[in-house]
Amino acid sequence: MMLTAARPTAARRSLAVFVAALLAAGTVALGAAARADAPGAMEVSPATGTDTSGVQLTTAGPCPSDATNLIVSVAGSGFPAAGQNVVGNSPIATYGTTPEGGIVVPLSSTMRDYAGTAGFTTLQGRYDFTLTCRAAFGSATFGTFATSIWFTSNTTYQNTAPAAATTTALAVSPASPVVQGTPVTLTAAVAPAGAAGSVQFLDGTKALGTPVPVTAGTAKLTTGTLAVGAHTLGARFTPSDTAAFLPSTSATASYTVKVKPPAIVTAPKVTGTVRVGSTVTCSVTFGGAASVTYAWLRDGVAISGSTARTRALTASDYRHKVACRPTAANSTGRTTATSPGVTVALGPALHDTVRPTMSGTVRTGHRITARNGSWSPAATTYTYVWLRDGHAIRGAVHSTYLLTSADHGHLISVKVTAKRSGYADGSATSKAVRVG
């Protein structure tokens, strides 16, 4: 197999180094007879081998007709900068040829031998072979052929350039932790910058999106779909030309996504009958809440000890504006909202559960007493009106009444009015009794 056109460039650099060194040493004098012809291609076989393998060089074509001899040198790590001769000045006619006229030059020693002669032990990197076409005597040269091999270890070589190593570094912003739904940008920096290809961003072993092309050494992905929890983010570079560059994977980045703070789904409001004696409820809906606590407000001021979702309205609330303030919490934070205030109305009228009665002797000249009965809710104060045949007796407004001659033969009863702050008054009348 003949080498590609890419070889001459490398060989030309090696030849330039070699010739420059010779010039510096005064061993080559370029006169009118010397020609700086463009180097030709040359092939190393076998294509792969070891430090102790036999190596054969085959040129792509013949030396120019003016040349009768050749010299072969090798340059690279460990050898002199100007190169070391591995084939001395030898007649071209002593070597075999290919059908195309190329010269077949088996090297008499191995690369390990040549390294030993040069005084080093580690074969590494690229080594350039240069075959120079020349005359048997003098310093005139008529052209060169060049090729290279690469030692990928101290003992093995190949005749094609190994793929270049790459590195991939991952940066993630904003810094962890973030709240669920936050746009997170992953940026991969691939070196060397000339390495074309794409980057697959990863969440553990799961692909994030599709591969992103590398532009000017960078690939970037922004996502807002990372789930709540811990993540292990990474980036994997795949080269477009696997012969030129090796793939690489970034170090992983630990990243945490926290749950969103609780969100208000339905705003809080006070529901129920808003009057003294009734129980109202703080109605609200949160999303993402782990817990909800409550506070009740009277005219904007927190009511001490009132922390349940419901509140029994008391006389202290009458005519005031009552509101509730729920607070939802989760591992990320707290969300508080306050309902509109509602004015507390008067409670319902008290009603008797046991009807009022009278005690005492119902005869003229005797004093009788009103018995209040029982009321719900319990009354705190009472007022009285005594009735004769169902009509109020002027001035008879106390809990006792002295029966007079005017009452004889008439029906006497008492109307009791029960009172409690914050509630409407309730009234009930005792059973009427005829005065004897």
URWO-V557785 format. One record per residue. N is the residue number from 1. D_CENTER is the distance of its C-alpha to the mean C-alpha in Angstrom with 1 decimal. Layout:
n=N d_center=D_CENTER
n=N d_center=D_CENTER
//
This chain:
n=1 d_center=52.1
n=2 d_center=52.4
n=3 d_center=49.6
n=4 d_center=47.7
n=5 d_center=48.3
n=6 d_center=45.3
n=7 d_center=47.4
n=8 d_center=50.0
n=9 d_center=47.6
n=10 d_center=46.7
n=11 d_center=50.3
n=12 d_center=51.5
n=13 d_center=49.4
n=14 d_center=50.9
n=15 d_center=54.3
n=16 d_center=53.9
n=17 d_center=53.1
n=18 d_center=56.0
n=19 d_center=58.5
n=20 d_center=57.5
n=21 d_center=58.0
n=22 d_center=61.4
n=23 d_center=62.4
n=24 d_center=61.5
n=25 d_center=63.7
n=26 d_center=66.5
n=27 d_center=66.7
n=28 d_center=66.1
n=29 d_center=68.1
n=30 d_center=67.0
n=31 d_center=70.2
n=32 d_center=71.3
n=33 d_center=71.4
n=34 d_center=67.7
n=35 d_center=65.1
n=36 d_center=61.4
n=37 d_center=60.7
n=38 d_center=57.1
n=39 d_center=56.0
n=40 d_center=55.9
n=41 d_center=53.5
n=42 d_center=54.1
n=43 d_center=52.7
n=44 d_center=52.1
n=45 d_center=52.8
n=46 d_center=51.7
n=47 d_center=48.2
n=48 d_center=46.8
n=49 d_center=48.6
n=50 d_center=49.0
n=51 d_center=50.4
n=52 d_center=53.8
n=53 d_center=53.8
n=54 d_center=56.6
n=55 d_center=55.4
n=56 d_center=57.1
n=57 d_center=56.7
n=58 d_center=57.8
n=59 d_center=58.1
n=60 d_center=57.5
n=61 d_center=61.1
n=62 d_center=64.2
n=63 d_center=64.9
n=64 d_center=66.9
n=65 d_center=70.6
n=66 d_center=71.5
n=67 d_center=69.6
n=68 d_center=71.4
n=69 d_center=69.2
n=70 d_center=65.5
n=71 d_center=63.5
n=72 d_center=59.9
n=73 d_center=57.6
n=74 d_center=54.1
n=75 d_center=51.7
n=76 d_center=48.3
n=77 d_center=46.9
n=78 d_center=49.9
n=79 d_center=52.6
n=80 d_center=54.4
n=81 d_center=52.8
n=82 d_center=55.7
n=83 d_center=55.3
n=84 d_center=57.6
n=85 d_center=60.3
n=86 d_center=60.0
n=87 d_center=62.9
n=88 d_center=65.8
n=89 d_center=68.0
n=90 d_center=69.1
n=91 d_center=71.0
n=92 d_center=68.9
n=93 d_center=71.6
n=94 d_center=70.9
n=95 d_center=67.5
n=96 d_center=66.9
n=97 d_center=65.5
n=98 d_center=63.3
n=99 d_center=64.7
n=100 d_center=63.0
n=101 d_center=64.8
n=102 d_center=62.0
n=103 d_center=62.9
n=104 d_center=61.9
n=105 d_center=61.7
n=106 d_center=61.0
n=107 d_center=60.0
n=108 d_center=62.4
n=109 d_center=59.8
n=110 d_center=56.2
n=111 d_center=53.3
n=112 d_center=53.6
n=113 d_center=57.3
n=114 d_center=56.5
n=115 d_center=53.8
n=116 d_center=56.4
n=117 d_center=59.0
n=118 d_center=56.5
n=119 d_center=55.9
n=120 d_center=52.2
n=121 d_center=50.5
n=122 d_center=46.9
n=123 d_center=46.5
n=124 d_center=43.1
n=125 d_center=41.7
n=126 d_center=43.8
n=127 d_center=47.7
n=128 d_center=49.7
n=129 d_center=53.2
n=130 d_center=55.7
n=131 d_center=59.0
n=132 d_center=61.5
n=133 d_center=64.5
n=134 d_center=67.5
n=135 d_center=71.3
n=136 d_center=73.0
n=137 d_center=74.1
n=138 d_center=72.9
n=139 d_center=69.5
n=140 d_center=69.0
n=141 d_center=65.9
n=142 d_center=65.5
n=143 d_center=61.9
n=144 d_center=59.0
n=145 d_center=56.7
n=146 d_center=53.3
n=147 d_center=50.5
n=148 d_center=47.9
n=149 d_center=46.4
n=150 d_center=43.3
n=151 d_center=43.2
n=152 d_center=39.9
n=153 d_center=41.2
n=154 d_center=44.4
n=155 d_center=46.3
n=156 d_center=44.9
n=157 d_center=44.9
n=158 d_center=44.1
n=159 d_center=45.7
n=160 d_center=42.4
n=161 d_center=39.8
n=162 d_center=36.9
n=163 d_center=33.5
n=164 d_center=31.7
n=165 d_center=28.8
n=166 d_center=25.5
n=167 d_center=22.5
n=168 d_center=18.8
n=169 d_center=16.5
n=170 d_center=12.8
n=171 d_center=11.2
n=172 d_center=7.7
n=173 d_center=8.0
n=174 d_center=8.1
n=175 d_center=8.5
n=176 d_center=7.1
n=177 d_center=7.6
n=178 d_center=6.7
n=179 d_center=8.7
n=180 d_center=8.3
n=181 d_center=8.9
n=182 d_center=7.7
n=183 d_center=7.7
n=184 d_center=5.1
n=185 d_center=7.8
n=186 d_center=8.5
n=187 d_center=12.2
n=188 d_center=14.7
n=189 d_center=18.0
n=190 d_center=20.8
n=191 d_center=24.2
n=192 d_center=27.0
n=193 d_center=26.2
n=194 d_center=28.8
n=195 d_center=27.0
n=196 d_center=26.5
n=197 d_center=24.2
n=198 d_center=20.8
n=199 d_center=17.4
n=200 d_center=15.6
n=201 d_center=11.9
n=202 d_center=11.2
n=203 d_center=9.2
n=204 d_center=12.1
n=205 d_center=15.0
n=206 d_center=13.7
n=207 d_center=13.7
n=208 d_center=11.0
n=209 d_center=13.6
n=210 d_center=16.8
n=211 d_center=17.8
n=212 d_center=17.6
n=213 d_center=20.8
n=214 d_center=21.1
n=215 d_center=22.8
n=216 d_center=24.5
n=217 d_center=22.5
n=218 d_center=19.0
n=219 d_center=16.6
n=220 d_center=13.7
n=221 d_center=11.2
n=222 d_center=9.4
n=223 d_center=7.8
n=224 d_center=7.6
n=225 d_center=8.2
n=226 d_center=5.6
n=227 d_center=8.2
n=228 d_center=9.0
n=229 d_center=9.4
n=230 d_center=8.8
n=231 d_center=7.3
n=232 d_center=9.2
n=233 d_center=8.1
n=234 d_center=11.3
n=235 d_center=13.6
n=236 d_center=17.1
n=237 d_center=19.8
n=238 d_center=22.9
n=239 d_center=25.9
n=240 d_center=28.1
n=241 d_center=31.1
n=242 d_center=30.9
n=243 d_center=34.3
n=244 d_center=33.2
n=245 d_center=29.8
n=246 d_center=28.0
n=247 d_center=24.5
n=248 d_center=21.9
n=249 d_center=18.6
n=250 d_center=16.3
n=251 d_center=15.7
n=252 d_center=12.6
n=253 d_center=9.8
n=254 d_center=9.0
n=255 d_center=5.7
n=256 d_center=6.4
n=257 d_center=5.9
n=258 d_center=9.5
n=259 d_center=12.0
n=260 d_center=13.3
n=261 d_center=16.5
n=262 d_center=19.5
n=263 d_center=20.6
n=264 d_center=24.3
n=265 d_center=25.5
n=266 d_center=29.2
n=267 d_center=30.5
n=268 d_center=32.7
n=269 d_center=36.5
n=270 d_center=39.5
n=271 d_center=41.2
n=272 d_center=44.6
n=273 d_center=48.1
n=274 d_center=47.8
n=275 d_center=51.1
n=276 d_center=52.4
n=277 d_center=52.5
n=278 d_center=49.7
n=279 d_center=46.3
n=280 d_center=43.4
n=281 d_center=39.8
n=282 d_center=36.5
n=283 d_center=34.9
n=284 d_center=31.2
n=285 d_center=28.2
n=286 d_center=24.6
n=287 d_center=21.5
n=288 d_center=19.1
n=289 d_center=21.7
n=290 d_center=22.4
n=291 d_center=25.7
n=292 d_center=27.9
n=293 d_center=30.6
n=294 d_center=33.5
n=295 d_center=35.8
n=296 d_center=39.0
n=297 d_center=40.4
n=298 d_center=44.0
n=299 d_center=44.4
n=300 d_center=41.0
n=301 d_center=41.6
n=302 d_center=40.0
n=303 d_center=42.6
n=304 d_center=42.9
n=305 d_center=42.1
n=306 d_center=41.1
n=307 d_center=37.6
n=308 d_center=37.9
n=309 d_center=36.7
n=310 d_center=40.3
n=311 d_center=43.1
n=312 d_center=46.9
n=313 d_center=48.3
n=314 d_center=51.2
n=315 d_center=54.0
n=316 d_center=52.0
n=317 d_center=49.7
n=318 d_center=52.6
n=319 d_center=52.4
n=320 d_center=49.1
n=321 d_center=45.7
n=322 d_center=43.4
n=323 d_center=39.6
n=324 d_center=36.7
n=325 d_center=33.4
n=326 d_center=30.7
n=327 d_center=27.6
n=328 d_center=24.7
n=329 d_center=22.3
n=330 d_center=19.3
n=331 d_center=17.1
n=332 d_center=15.3
n=333 d_center=18.4
n=334 d_center=21.7
n=335 d_center=23.0
n=336 d_center=26.8
n=337 d_center=29.2
n=338 d_center=32.9
n=339 d_center=35.3
n=340 d_center=38.3
n=341 d_center=41.4
n=342 d_center=44.3
n=343 d_center=47.9
n=344 d_center=49.5
n=345 d_center=52.8
n=346 d_center=56.0
n=347 d_center=55.9
n=348 d_center=58.3
n=349 d_center=62.0
n=350 d_center=63.0
n=351 d_center=65.0
n=352 d_center=67.6
n=353 d_center=67.0
n=354 d_center=70.5
n=355 d_center=73.2
n=356 d_center=75.0
n=357 d_center=78.6
n=358 d_center=81.7
n=359 d_center=83.6
n=360 d_center=87.2
n=361 d_center=90.7
n=362 d_center=90.7
n=363 d_center=94.3
n=364 d_center=95.7
n=365 d_center=95.6
n=366 d_center=92.7
n=367 d_center=89.2
n=368 d_center=86.3
n=369 d_center=82.6
n=370 d_center=79.4
n=371 d_center=76.9
n=372 d_center=73.4
n=373 d_center=72.0
n=374 d_center=68.3
n=375 d_center=65.5
n=376 d_center=61.8
n=377 d_center=60.0
n=378 d_center=62.4
n=379 d_center=64.5
n=380 d_center=64.9
n=381 d_center=68.1
n=382 d_center=70.9
n=383 d_center=73.6
n=384 d_center=76.8
n=385 d_center=79.3
n=386 d_center=82.5
n=387 d_center=83.9
n=388 d_center=87.5
n=389 d_center=87.6
n=390 d_center=84.1
n=391 d_center=84.7
n=392 d_center=83.5
n=393 d_center=86.2
n=394 d_center=86.3
n=395 d_center=85.1
n=396 d_center=84.2
n=397 d_center=80.6
n=398 d_center=80.4
n=399 d_center=79.5
n=400 d_center=83.2
n=401 d_center=86.1
n=402 d_center=89.9
n=403 d_center=91.7
n=404 d_center=94.7
n=405 d_center=97.7
n=406 d_center=95.8
n=407 d_center=93.4
n=408 d_center=96.2
n=409 d_center=95.9
n=410 d_center=92.5
n=411 d_center=89.1
n=412 d_center=86.8
n=413 d_center=83.0
n=414 d_center=80.2
n=415 d_center=77.0
n=416 d_center=74.1
n=417 d_center=71.1
n=418 d_center=68.0
n=419 d_center=65.6
n=420 d_center=62.1
n=421 d_center=59.8
n=422 d_center=57.3
n=423 d_center=59.1
n=424 d_center=61.9
n=425 d_center=65.3
n=426 d_center=66.7
n=427 d_center=70.4
n=428 d_center=72.7
n=429 d_center=76.4
n=430 d_center=78.5
n=431 d_center=81.1
n=432 d_center=84.4
n=433 d_center=87.4
n=434 d_center=91.1
n=435 d_center=92.8
n=436 d_center=96.1
//
